[in-house]
Amino acid sequence: MPDQTQPANEKLQPLQVLKYILGGTCIYAAVLVTLAQLFVTAL
């Protein structure tokens, strides 16, 4: 089992990195939107 999971993990690493990058950009966009809303309400 460990021999089979190691290559699978190696194949899934790029997908996990892409998911991490996409998730990070989504969170970053959400933070920018909330900051923009706070800035607009402050004005």
N, C-alpha and C positions, 0 to 999 in steps of 0.2 A: 504493500500500500504506500509506504513512504516514497518508494522509487517512482510510483505512478503520479503521486501528488506533486513532486518537485518539478517535473517538466510542465505540468498543468499550471503551476504557480508561475513559472517562467513565461508561459504563454499569456497568462492573465495580467502580468505586471503592466504592459503597455496600456491595456484597457483600464486598469485601475488608475494609472497616471492620467489618462484622458478624462476619466470620471472625476478625479480629484481636481483637475484643472477646470473642467466645466462647472463643477460644484463651487469652486473658489470664485470663478467669474460671476456665477449667479448670486452668490452671497455678496460679492463686491458691488454688483449692480444694485442689489436690494439696499445695501448701506448707502450708496450714492443717492438712490431715490428717497430714502428716509431723510438724509441730510438735506436734500433739495427741498423737500416738503417743509422741514423745520425752518430752513432759510426763508422760504416764501412766507410762512406764517409769521416769522419774526419781522418781516417787512410790513 
